[in-house]
Amino acid sequence: MNVKSEIQYILVTRTLEGMAQAGFLTAEELNAAKRLAVEKYRPSAVWE
């Protein structure tokens, strides 16, 4: 487990969710961005 990647993933997804709540992203854009974050950071919690 790479702790740095886990933390980066959490920060990115929280930022994306905040942007969606503020109206900067649609639900579709949020889902696409989260998929990209999973691909980039590969957090172990997502794969378990």
C-alpha positions as CSV (number, residue, x, y, z in Angstrom):
1,M,0.0,0.0,0.0
2,N,1.3,3.4,-1.0
3,V,0.2,5.9,1.6
4,K,1.1,8.9,-0.5
5,S,-1.2,7.7,-3.3
6,E,-4.0,7.0,-0.9
7,I,-3.8,10.5,0.5
8,Q,-3.6,12.0,-2.9
9,Y,-6.7,10.0,-4.0
10,I,-8.6,11.2,-0.9
11,L,-7.7,14.8,-1.5
12,V,-8.5,14.7,-5.2
13,T,-11.9,13.0,-4.7
14,R,-12.9,15.4,-1.9
15,T,-11.9,18.4,-4.1
16,L,-13.9,17.0,-7.0
17,E,-17.0,16.4,-4.8
18,G,-16.7,19.9,-3.5
19,M,-16.6,21.3,-7.0
20,A,-19.6,19.3,-7.9
21,Q,-21.5,20.6,-4.9
22,A,-20.6,24.1,-5.9
23,G,-21.9,23.6,-9.4
24,F,-18.6,23.4,-11.3
25,L,-19.0,19.8,-12.3
26,T,-22.0,17.8,-13.5
27,A,-22.7,14.4,-12.0
28,E,-21.4,12.8,-15.3
29,E,-18.2,14.9,-15.1
30,L,-17.7,14.0,-11.5
31,N,-17.9,10.3,-12.2
32,A,-15.5,10.6,-15.1
33,A,-13.0,12.5,-13.0
34,K,-13.3,10.0,-10.2
35,R,-12.6,7.1,-12.6
36,L,-9.5,9.0,-13.8
37,A,-8.4,9.5,-10.2
38,V,-8.7,5.7,-9.6
39,E,-6.6,5.0,-12.7
40,K,-3.9,7.5,-11.6
41,Y,-3.6,6.8,-7.9
42,R,-4.9,3.2,-7.7
43,P,-6.0,3.3,-4.1
44,S,-6.0,-0.1,-2.5
45,A,-9.4,0.6,-0.7
46,V,-11.1,0.8,-4.2
47,W,-9.7,-2.5,-5.3
48,E,-10.5,-4.5,-2.1
